[in-house]
Amino acid sequence: MALKGKLETEIEIKADAQKFYETFKQQSHQVPNATDHIQAVAVHEGDWETHGSVKIWQYTVEGNAEVFKEKVEFDDASRTVTLVGVEGDVMKSYKTFKVIYKATPKADGGLARATVTNTIEYEKLRADVPAPNKYFTMMVNIAKDVDAHLVKA
């Protein structure tokens, strides 16, 4: 059984791709206002928008309160935010854990203004650890909630 894996899906959003990206890059402290999955986000090292800053996320997944400490990476050219896990509940089961949001503008002029590629790259600590499907479902729901919040604003 492979220990490394990747979960990925693409969703259409109505919000502007740049605004979606900037929410995670510059205003991640506002994400709890957009979704019930996240209770709080705090800066541990650095600041809200500097590559390499460390943040601590408090969230609920399948009814359980958990914490995720991550080091953030930004790619402005591709509008990609990568949250690299360094500590927290997820790291009890996974050696590596990366949450990646990539927002891409659409040019067709339809209702969807952009697509968001949601990716989790991981390496399990042991073969009996399940794939992080519950975290992936939460991630996709957060993207949808942030989109709805931006459209309503």
Residue frames relative to the residue before (quaternion, step in Angstrom):
aa qw qx qy qz dx dy dz
M 1.0000 0.0000 0.0000 0.0000 0.00 0.00 0.00
A 0.4429 -0.7083 0.4913 0.2465 3.58 -0.87 1.00
L 0.3482 -0.7401 0.5384 0.2027 3.53 -1.01 0.83
K 0.6920 0.4284 -0.2683 0.5154 3.59 1.17 -0.56
G 0.0842 0.8072 -0.5802 0.0690 3.54 -1.07 0.69
K 0.1761 -0.7568 0.6223 0.0948 3.48 -1.39 0.20
L 0.1058 -0.7489 0.6522 0.0509 3.54 -1.02 0.94
E 0.0957 0.8125 -0.5663 0.1000 3.58 -0.85 0.92
T 0.0991 0.7608 -0.6387 0.0588 3.52 -1.15 0.75
E 0.2791 -0.7354 0.5938 0.1693 3.52 -1.28 0.41
I 0.0641 -0.7859 0.6145 0.0262 3.56 -0.96 0.92
E 0.4141 -0.6708 0.5503 0.2753 3.53 -1.20 0.54
I 0.0981 -0.7854 0.6091 0.0507 3.55 -1.07 0.78
K 0.4575 -0.6849 0.5028 0.2623 3.55 -1.24 0.49
A 0.5821 0.5798 -0.3657 0.4374 3.58 1.24 -0.38
D 0.6038 -0.5404 0.4493 0.3762 3.52 -1.31 0.37
A 0.5538 -0.6386 0.4242 0.3249 3.61 -0.93 0.91
Q 0.6651 0.5080 -0.3094 0.4515 3.59 0.92 -0.88
K 0.6552 0.5027 -0.3171 0.4663 3.60 0.98 -0.81
F 0.6162 0.5325 -0.3441 0.4674 3.57 1.04 -0.77
Y 0.6633 0.5063 -0.2927 0.4670 3.58 0.88 -0.98
E 0.6844 0.4977 -0.2883 0.4482 3.59 0.86 -0.95
T 0.5642 0.5828 -0.3929 0.4333 3.59 1.13 -0.55
F 0.7266 0.4048 -0.2432 0.4991 3.59 0.89 -0.88
K 0.6748 0.4962 -0.3062 0.4525 3.61 1.08 -0.63
Q 0.8393 0.2274 -0.0764 0.4878 3.57 0.68 -1.07
Q 0.8064 0.2588 -0.1012 0.5221 3.58 1.12 -0.55
S 0.1827 0.8192 -0.5308 0.1177 3.59 1.00 0.66
H 0.5540 0.5956 -0.3935 0.4284 3.59 1.21 -0.37
Q 0.6456 0.5153 -0.3135 0.4683 3.61 1.27 -0.32
V 0.4689 0.7037 -0.4374 0.3060 3.61 1.22 -0.31
P 0.6297 0.5284 -0.3686 0.4341 3.68 0.91 -0.66
N 0.6155 0.5422 -0.3518 0.4510 3.62 1.17 -0.43
A 0.6997 0.4760 -0.2555 0.4674 3.57 1.23 -0.46
T 0.8159 0.1671 -0.0493 0.5513 3.59 1.12 -0.56
D 0.4672 -0.6704 0.5056 0.2769 3.56 -1.16 0.63
H 0.5495 0.6438 -0.3840 0.3689 3.60 1.24 -0.34
I 0.7496 0.3264 -0.1711 0.5498 3.59 1.10 -0.73
Q 0.2423 -0.7871 0.5521 0.1305 3.58 -0.76 1.03
A 0.8045 -0.0967 0.0948 0.5783 3.61 1.01 -0.74
V 0.0988 -0.7389 0.6623 0.0753 3.52 -1.33 0.50
A 0.0013 0.8041 -0.5935 0.0353 3.58 -0.83 0.98
V 0.4392 -0.6597 0.5394 0.2844 3.55 -1.15 0.67
H 0.2212 -0.7742 0.5830 0.1088 3.56 -0.89 1.00
E 0.7682 -0.0216 0.0344 0.6390 3.58 1.11 -0.83
G 0.7709 0.3154 -0.2400 0.4986 3.58 -1.01 0.75
D 0.5085 -0.6106 0.4899 0.3586 3.55 -0.99 -0.89
W 0.7586 -0.4108 0.2650 0.4308 3.56 -1.31 -0.13
E 0.8476 0.2410 -0.0828 0.4655 3.61 0.92 -0.72
T 0.5405 0.6174 -0.4138 0.3944 3.60 1.17 0.32
H 0.5328 -0.6172 0.4914 0.3060 3.53 -0.97 0.99
G 0.7851 0.3025 -0.2323 0.4880 3.59 -0.83 0.96
S 0.4727 0.6570 -0.4547 0.3717 3.59 1.24 -0.09
V 0.3046 -0.7405 0.5747 0.1689 3.55 -1.20 0.59
K 0.0560 -0.7964 0.6020 -0.0139 3.55 -0.88 1.04
I 0.2537 -0.7339 0.6091 0.1614 3.52 -1.27 0.50
W 0.1630 -0.7873 0.5930 0.0432 3.54 -0.74 1.18
Q 0.1437 -0.7378 0.6531 0.0916 3.55 -1.05 0.87
Y 0.0828 0.8190 -0.5514 0.1357 3.57 -0.62 1.14
T 0.3124 -0.7075 0.5955 0.2174 3.51 -1.36 0.15
V 0.0131 0.7772 -0.6281 0.0354 3.55 -0.87 1.00
E 0.8372 -0.0626 -0.0288 0.5425 3.55 -0.75 1.14
G 0.7429 -0.4437 0.2107 0.4548 3.57 0.95 0.96
N 0.6517 0.5047 -0.3167 0.4693 3.60 1.26 -0.04
A 0.3710 -0.7082 0.5570 0.2247 3.57 -0.94 0.93
E 0.0358 0.7983 -0.5967 0.0728 3.55 -0.85 1.04
V 0.2933 -0.7252 0.5984 0.1729 3.53 -1.39 0.24
F 0.0714 -0.7767 0.6256 0.0156 3.57 -1.11 0.81
K 0.1131 -0.7724 0.6231 0.0479 3.57 -0.67 1.12
E 0.0164 0.8319 -0.5489 0.0806 3.54 -0.67 1.16
K 0.3066 -0.6788 0.6315 0.2153 3.49 -1.37 0.44
V 0.2874 -0.8117 0.4916 0.1296 3.55 -0.59 1.16
E 0.1166 -0.7525 0.6454 0.0599 3.53 -1.21 0.76
F 0.1352 -0.7945 0.5897 0.0531 3.58 -0.97 0.89
D 0.0531 -0.7396 0.6685 0.0575 3.54 -1.21 0.67
D 0.2847 -0.8057 0.4991 0.1438 3.55 -0.09 1.34
A 0.6328 0.5632 -0.3378 0.4102 3.61 0.97 -0.81
S 0.7830 0.2863 -0.1562 0.5296 3.60 0.95 -0.83
R 0.3834 -0.7398 0.4635 0.3016 3.61 1.33 0.06
T 0.4098 0.7081 -0.4609 0.3437 3.55 0.90 1.02
V 0.1150 -0.7527 0.6468 0.0435 3.53 -1.00 0.98
T 0.0622 -0.7893 0.6108 0.0086 3.55 -0.85 1.03
L 0.1602 -0.7672 0.6176 0.0654 3.55 -0.79 1.08
V 0.1337 -0.8099 0.5703 0.0320 3.57 -0.38 1.28
G 0.3864 -0.7544 0.4879 0.2086 3.56 -0.52 1.19
V 0.0805 -0.7973 0.5971 0.0375 3.56 -0.98 0.91
E 0.7845 -0.0376 0.0291 0.6183 3.61 1.16 -0.57
G 0.5330 0.6515 -0.4581 0.2857 3.53 -1.33 0.07
D 0.7803 -0.3785 0.2443 0.4338 3.52 -1.36 0.03
V 0.6338 0.5438 -0.3312 0.4391 3.59 0.95 -0.84
M 0.6812 0.5183 -0.2885 0.4290 3.57 0.99 -0.86
K 0.5100 0.6149 -0.4300 0.4206 3.61 1.27 0.05
S 0.7645 0.3367 -0.1731 0.5217 3.58 1.22 -0.50
Y 0.7769 0.3040 -0.1404 0.5332 3.57 1.19 -0.53
K 0.4480 -0.6821 0.5195 0.2531 3.54 -1.00 0.92
T 0.7699 0.0367 -0.0167 0.6369 3.55 1.07 -0.82
F 0.0237 0.7886 -0.6121 0.0536 3.56 -1.11 0.75
K 0.0425 0.7986 -0.5951 0.0795 3.57 -0.53 1.22
V 0.1660 -0.7496 0.6371 0.0678 3.52 -0.95 1.05
I 0.0287 -0.8274 0.5593 -0.0432 3.59 -0.63 1.15
Y 0.0699 -0.7525 0.6545 0.0200 3.54 -0.95 1.05
K 0.0070 0.7861 -0.6174 0.0286 3.58 -0.82 1.02
A 0.1515 -0.8023 0.5756 0.0462 3.58 -0.62 1.19
T 0.0473 -0.8070 0.5880 -0.0280 3.57 -0.76 1.10
P 0.4136 -0.7115 0.5034 0.2632 3.62 -0.72 1.00
K 0.2839 -0.7162 0.6055 0.1993 3.55 -1.21 0.58
A 0.3200 -0.7789 0.5161 0.1567 3.55 -1.01 0.80
D 0.5422 0.6818 -0.3819 0.3088 3.61 1.22 -0.17
G 0.4557 -0.7267 0.4286 0.2837 3.61 1.21 -0.15
G 0.4419 0.6928 -0.4646 0.3300 3.60 1.18 0.29
L 0.7565 -0.3564 0.2713 0.4766 3.57 -1.28 -0.26
A 0.6774 0.4318 -0.2860 0.5224 3.56 1.04 -0.74
R 0.2560 -0.7897 0.5430 0.1263 3.56 -0.74 1.08
A 0.8058 0.0697 -0.0039 0.5881 3.57 1.23 -0.43
T 0.2809 -0.6905 0.6189 0.2477 3.49 -1.39 0.01
V 0.1799 -0.7434 0.6316 0.1268 3.53 -1.21 0.58
T 0.2135 -0.7420 0.6250 0.1151 3.52 -0.84 1.07
N 0.1499 -0.7800 0.6066 0.0348 3.54 -0.74 1.18
T 0.0482 0.8140 -0.5720 0.0885 3.58 -0.65 1.12
I 0.0453 -0.7281 0.6805 0.0692 3.51 -1.21 0.68
E 0.0981 -0.7490 0.6544 0.0332 3.54 -0.87 1.09
Y 0.0575 0.8281 -0.5485 0.1003 3.58 -0.78 1.00
E 0.1222 -0.7246 0.6646 0.1352 3.49 -1.40 0.24
K 0.3799 -0.7419 0.5143 0.2016 3.55 -0.71 1.14
L 0.4980 -0.6305 0.5046 0.3160 3.56 -1.23 0.53
R 0.7946 0.0730 -0.0024 0.6027 3.58 1.13 -0.74
A 0.6329 -0.5624 0.3851 0.3672 3.57 -1.19 0.51
D 0.6897 0.4975 -0.2947 0.4359 3.63 1.05 -0.63
V 0.4901 0.6388 -0.4429 0.3944 3.63 1.27 0.05
P 0.4090 -0.7204 0.4942 0.2637 3.62 -0.79 0.91
A 0.6088 -0.4962 0.4522 0.4227 3.55 -1.30 0.28
P 0.5150 -0.6857 0.4214 0.2950 3.62 -1.03 0.70
N 0.0538 0.8526 -0.5165 0.0575 3.58 0.88 0.96
K 0.6459 0.5204 -0.3409 0.4424 3.61 0.95 -0.78
Y 0.6584 0.4871 -0.3111 0.4822 3.60 1.04 -0.70
F 0.6281 0.5369 -0.3304 0.4562 3.56 1.08 -0.72
T 0.6351 0.5162 -0.3204 0.4770 3.59 0.97 -0.85
M 0.6454 0.5094 -0.3165 0.4731 3.58 0.95 -0.87
M 0.6400 0.5434 -0.3221 0.4374 3.59 0.93 -0.91
V 0.6718 0.4864 -0.2928 0.4758 3.58 0.88 -0.93
N 0.6527 0.5082 -0.3135 0.4663 3.60 0.98 -0.81
I 0.6129 0.5300 -0.3446 0.4741 3.59 1.06 -0.70
A 0.6415 0.5200 -0.3272 0.4595 3.61 0.92 -0.87
K 0.6640 0.4952 -0.3008 0.4727 3.59 0.94 -0.86
D 0.6561 0.5114 -0.3069 0.4623 3.58 0.99 -0.83
V 0.6452 0.5034 -0.3172 0.4792 3.60 0.97 -0.82
D 0.6180 0.5340 -0.3408 0.4657 3.60 1.00 -0.77
A 0.6769 0.4877 -0.2982 0.4636 3.59 0.80 -0.98
H 0.6394 0.5294 -0.3167 0.4589 3.59 1.02 -0.82
L 0.6766 0.4841 -0.2924 0.4716 3.60 0.93 -0.86
V 0.6435 0.5171 -0.3259 0.4608 3.59 0.98 -0.78
K 0.6791 0.4968 -0.2824 0.4608 3.59 1.00 -0.86
A 0.6134 0.5948 -0.3448 0.3888 3.62 1.09 -0.70
